[in-house]
C-alpha cells in the first residue's frame, strides 16, 4: 500500500525556485533579496498567493531589499 504523501509531487514554477534560492534572513530579522528585480518577482508571487499587494523597499539598516504590505 502506497501512502498519499508518497504519491504527491510538489509543483514549483521556475521563478519560485529562483526566488527561494536568493531569499535569506537578514540581520534585521526580515527576508532579504539581493536585487530589486528579484524582490519584485517575489512580491508579485506573494501577492497572488495571499491576495494582497506587496511592495518592495530598500532597508536603510541592512541595504538589502525587503517586502511589505504597507504602501
Buried (B, 14 or more C-beta within 10 A) or exposed (E): EEEEEEEEEEEEEEEBEEBEEBBEEBEEEBBBBEEEEBBBBBBBBBBEEEEEEBBBEEBEEBEBBBBEEEE
